[in-house]
Amino acid sequence: MPSTTIASPPTTRLAPPALLFALASAATFALSGSFAKSLFEAGWSPGAAVAARIGGAAVVLLIPVIVTLVRQWDTVKGSLLRIAVYGVVPIALCQLFYFNAVSHLSVGVALLLEYLSPVLLVGWAWLTTRTRPRTLTILGAVFAMFGLVLVLDLAGGAHVSVEGILWGLAAAVCSAVFFIMSARSNDNVPPILMAGGGMAVGAVLILVLGISGLMPLAFTTSDVLFAGHQVPWFVPVLGLVLVTTVFAYVAGIVATRGLGSKVASFVALFEVLFAVVWAWILLGEMPRLVQLLGGLCIMGGVVMVRLDELRGVNRRGPSYAVDLENADAGPAVRGELN
């Protein structure tokens, strides 16, 4: 198949709409833990929650996806394989690997491993461009990851297993793929089609895994306890589908196309901070001072990475930020997947 040239998103200024979409995506993704926890306590298995989340989102987006396909078939037909890969890796496998990590590790350790994806992106760009990241980028990455450790509050002896670590790292790779595949600013695939088509493919994969017995699919229609109130089971399910999936994924794709994969992946770290806030509001879990300090570290890391990109575009020669976007696309996304 012919190779597609990947154009870098503008790096001369930070587009406020893209940043707002990124923060909104992180905030709504972070709600998934609160919604899912109420289902788990009522007897739902993680696999069933994932199936409801992805499958429901696929149903909600079905009509817009069909309309988009009909209207833009000539434009998007060459990207169907890439949409399928998007549904399998960043959507279905990422969640599956994360839940497998949770089954062997504490939630905090598993989440920390998944959110190593920004560091993986910096390392990937370093490897593929043979250009060492500038000092401020490295410091920003270290600062943000240190902030994650503080926010997740891992100081109290967490159980660690090699198998769980491997599952968590696999989830981090899938998360990095999400930012790589979403970063094509000149993409001919509308965000609604990328998200909806990916959800449909991911839902089929999850159902196949469940039916084959590789992933338990236990659920109940009993009322669940959410935010201190007894509510019908479909309330948290609708929250998972409409808020934490449909809106969050579409907003994430729009944001990543405006910010680029590296910056978007670091802004997505705010999901952990938002998760702490949501748990405080909805579950009464008061964040500790160390977690609030960790949130400030995350914000500081994001600012350092962005400032380094802005500084880089004013220098002669190729900017590391621009090279990263081209490197992020990679041979797989540039040619084979399009």
N, C-alpha and C positions, 0 to 999 in steps of 0.2 A: 504494500500500500504506500502511496506517496507520503513523504514526510511533511509534517505541518510545522511551520515556523511559530515559535512561541514568543510573543511580544511581552516584555516586562511591563507591569503596571507603573504608572507615573510615580516617581519617588521624590519629586521636588517639593511636595507638600502632603500633609496628611489630610485626606478628604474626610471632613466631619461626618457625612452620611455613612461612609464605610466604617468608621470607628464606632458610630452609634449602633450599626447593625451587628458589629462584632461583639459589643458589650451586651446587646439584647440577646444575641445567640448564646453567649456564655451564661447569662442570667437564667434563661429558660432551660438550657441543658441542665443546669444545676438543680432545677426543681425535680428532675427525674428520681433522685434518691428519696426525696420525701414522699412522692407519689408511690414509688415502688415499695417502700418500706411498709406502708399500710397494707399492700397486697400480700407481701411475704408473711406478715404477722397473721393474716387471715387464712393462710394455707396455700397461697400461690407459690409455684416454683419459679426460680429466675427465668428458666426457659419459656414458661407460659407468659410471663410478663413481657419478655422480649418479643415473643410471637404476637401478642396483642398490640404492643407498641408499634412494631414495624408493619404488621398486617393491617391494623387500623389506619395507619398513615397512608398506606398504599391505596386503601379503599377511598379515603377522603380525597386523595389527589388523582384518582383514576380518571374522572371526567376531564379535568384540566390537562392531564397527560395525553389523553386521546385526542383532544382538540388541538393541542400543540403539535402532536405527531401528524395529524391530517393537514394542518395548515403549513407546516414547515418540513414536510417529509423529504423533499429534495435536499434541503440544507442539513438535516440532522441524521439522515439514514446511514451516513458513513461513521457516525459516532455511537451506534447502538452497542457495539462490543465494549466500548469504553464505559458506557452507562451500566452495562451488566457487571463489569469488573468493579465499578464504583459501588454497586449494590452488594456484591459479595464481600469485598475487602473492608472498605471504610465503614460500611453500615452493619452487615451481618456478622462477619468474623470478628470485628473489633469488639462488639458487645459479647459475643460468645467467649472470646479469649479472656475478656475482663471478668466475666462471671466465673470462669474456670479458675482464674487467679484468686478470686474472692473465696472460692471453696477450699483453697490451700493456705491463704494468707489472711491477715486482717484487712478490712476494707481500706484502711489508711495506706498500708504498704502497697496494696494492689493499685490504688488510685495514683500513688506517687510514681509507680513504675510506668503506668500508662501515660502519665504526663511528662515522661522523659522525651516525648516526641519532638519538642522544640530543639532540644540538644541534638537529637538524631538528625534533624534538618540542617543544623549548623555543621555537624560533622560530615553529612552527605555532601554539602556544598564544598567543604574543605577538600574532601576526597576527589570529587569530580572536577573541580576547577583548578586543583593543585595550588590554590591560593589560601594562605593562612588567614583566618578571620582577624580583623583588627582587634586591638586590645579591648576596646570598649564593648564590642560585641561579645567577646569571651567573658568579660566581667559581668555584662548584663545577663548572660546565660547562667553563670554561676550564682549570681545574686538572686535570680528568679527561682532557680531550683532550691537554693537555701531557704527562700521564702516558702516554697511548697512544703519543705520538711517542717518548718515552724507551724504553718497553717494546719497541716495534717496531725501535728502533735504526736509524733511517733516515739517520744521519749519513754513512754511506759512499755517496756519489754514486749515487743510484738513478735508473734510466732512467724518464723521464716522457714520456707522449704524451697529446695532447688526447683522442683516441679512448678511451684507457684510463681517463682521468679521468672522462669522461662515463659509461662503463660502471660505474665504481666508485660514482659518485654515484647512478646508477640503482639499484644494489644497496643503497645507504644508504636510499633512499626505500622500497624493498621491505621492508627491515629495520624501518623506522619503522612501516610498515603492520602488520607482525606485532604490535608492541606495542599499536598502536591497536585492532586487531581482537580482541586477546586480553584487553583490559582490562575487558570488560563484566562487572562483579562479579555482576550479577543475570541473567547470560546463561542462557537456557533450554537451551542446547546443552552437553551434557556434554563435558569436555575430551577424553575418548577418542574421541568422535564428531567433534569439531572437528579433532583431529589425524589420525585415521584416514581420515575422509572427505576432508580436504585432501590427504593423501598419495595417495589413489587418483586424485583429479583431477590432481594434480601429476605423478604417474607417467605417466598417459595423455598429458599435454602433452609431457613429455620424450621419450617414445617416438615421438610424432608428429614432433617436431623431428628425432629421430635417423633415423627411417625416411625422412623427406623430404630428408635430407642436409644440413640446416641445422646439425646438431651431430654430429660423429663419434662413433661407438659402437664403439671398438676394445677388445677384452678378450682375456685368455688364461686358461687353466686350469692354467698352470704354477705350481710352488711360488713363494712370495714371501719376501723377507727382511723380517722384522718383529722389532723389539727385539733384533736380533743373532742371530736364529734363523730357519732355514728352516721355514716353515709352509705348509700347504695354502692355496690362494687364498681359500677360503671363510672362513678365520679372520678376516682383516681385513674381509671383506664382512659377516660376522655382527656384528662390532664396529660397523661403520658403521650397520647396520640396527637392531640391538637397543639399543645403548648410546647412540650419537650421534644417533639419529633418534627411535625410538619413545619411549624414556625421556626424552630431552632435550626433545622438543617438548611432551609431555604435562606434564612438570614445569614447563616454561616457561609454559604456559597457566595452570596452577594458581597459579604464583607471581605472574603478572601480574594475575590477578583479585584476589589478596590485597594486592598492593603498589600497583597502579595502573601505568599505562604509563610515566610519567616515571621513577619510582624503579626499576622493573623494568629499564628500558632502561639505566640507569646501572649497576645491579648486573651486568647482562649484560656490561659492559666487562671484568669479571673473566675472561671467556673468553680474552682475549688473554694475561693473566697466567698462567692455567692452561695455555694452549697452550705458553708458554715452559717451564713446569715439566714438562709431559708430554714435550716435546722433549728436555729435560735427562735425564729418567728413561729414556725409551724409545729415544731416538736418540743420546744422549750429547752433546747440544749444550748446553754449559755457558752459562747466562745470564751476561751481563756485569753489572758493578756498576750501570751506567746503567739497565739493565732492571729491576733490583731497586728502584732509586729510583723508576722509573716506576710500578711496582706500588704503592708507597706513595702516589704522587700520585693514582692512580686511586681508591684506598680513601679518601683525603682528600676527593676530589671527591664521591664517593657520600655520605659522611657530611655534607658541607656541604649538598647538595641535600635530604637527608632532614631535617636539622635545620631548614632553612628551611621545609619543609612543616609540621613540628610547631609551629614558631613562628607560622606563618600561621593555624592553626586557632584560636588563642587571641585573634586580633584581631577587631574588629568588622568587619562587611561580608564580602563574598565572598572566600574564600581563593583565592590564585592556584592552589594545588594542586588545589582542587575545580574551579575553572574550567577547569583544564587537562584534567581527566578528561572534562568535558562537551565541551570543544572538540575533544579527541582523537576523540570518537565521530564528530563531523562529520555533515553531511547524508547523506553516502553510507552510513555505517554505521547511522545512526538510522532512516532511512526506506527508501531504495532497495534496500539490501542485506538487508533483513529482511522 
